[in-house]
Amino acid sequence: MDELASVDGTIGPAAEATIPVTDDGLLRGDGVFEVARLYAGRPFAWDEHVERLKRSAANLRLEFDLDAALAEVDALLARAGAVDGTLRLVITRGGRRIAVVAPLPAHTPAVALATIRYAPTRVLDGVKSLSYAANMLASRLAREAGADEALLVTPHGRVLEAPTSAFFYVLDGELHTPPLAEHILDSITRRHVVALTGATERVLHCDQVGELEEAFLASTTREVQPVSAIDGRPLPATPGPRTAAAAEALRRRIEQSVGVSSPRA
Ligand SMILES: Cc1ncc(COP(=O)(O)O)c(C=O)c1O
């Protein structure tokens, strides 16, 4: 599948799309973005992504033409056709509206995590900003430690999320997820999984990860992805029954919403 991009409404191959090098979106990571997953060309939960984009931009004091951005996305999707992949919408401080349709990133059936210390930037609460270098570095450090992905924990050892996904875990037979009050992203997939499974917010300390019965990551591109190990310690079940049930429930919701049978992640 060819990557297609729209920059302020001009559509073409993504590799040839350009923006000015002086854009602070590029120079300072000053901007906001969303990524939705496309199932046969239809974005899942697009309205929720648009709402979050509006909130992110308002919190970052970033004004942009929402109607133009949405019309440009419609035109890009019409051009892309019935693809399975991702739709990224980026608004930069320099005033660029960038939409990209790209293939789905490769995800393995399960992931091993390594804990990485991380302090969320309080001032960016409620902003899905372009400043992702810390998240990308955390993933790289986790891979250097022999894992597949990072599990971010605060300097006091409280578990947060992964660099681009929410974290769920089973402890004492119950499904939980770290609280939003820990300054993690209000993930759209997390919201759906919470609504579908009844998972509740509960603080998890990294000393407790040896007691976990199951764990999984949840995100737009991963849907539900089982966790096989944390810091080299295997989890008892991959996927465990609660993870498999969450994956199935989310898949059904997606299929009902987009009206097509979705391919496996
Ligand atoms: C830090 C972080 N947490 C969680 C998620 C998952 O969010 P969503 O379910 O909205 O894709 C993402 C997505 O990129 C993220 O960047």
The ligand as a Gaussian input file, in Angstrom:
#p B3LYP/6-31G(d) Opt

LIG

0 1
 C        1.148000       7.730000      25.560000
 C        0.032000       6.966000      24.933000
 N       -0.773000       6.223000      25.712000
 C       -1.802000       5.519000      25.186000
 C       -2.062000       5.518000      23.823000
 C       -3.225000       4.756000      23.252000
 O       -4.215000       5.677000      22.904000
 P       -5.363000       5.344000      21.846000
 O       -6.116000       4.188000      22.426000
 O       -6.176000       6.571000      21.829000
 O       -4.694000       4.994000      20.591000
 C       -1.255000       6.278000      22.983000
 C       -1.507000       6.311000      21.531000
 O       -0.722000       6.782000      20.759000
 C       -0.183000       7.024000      23.540000
 O        0.608000       7.759000      22.765000

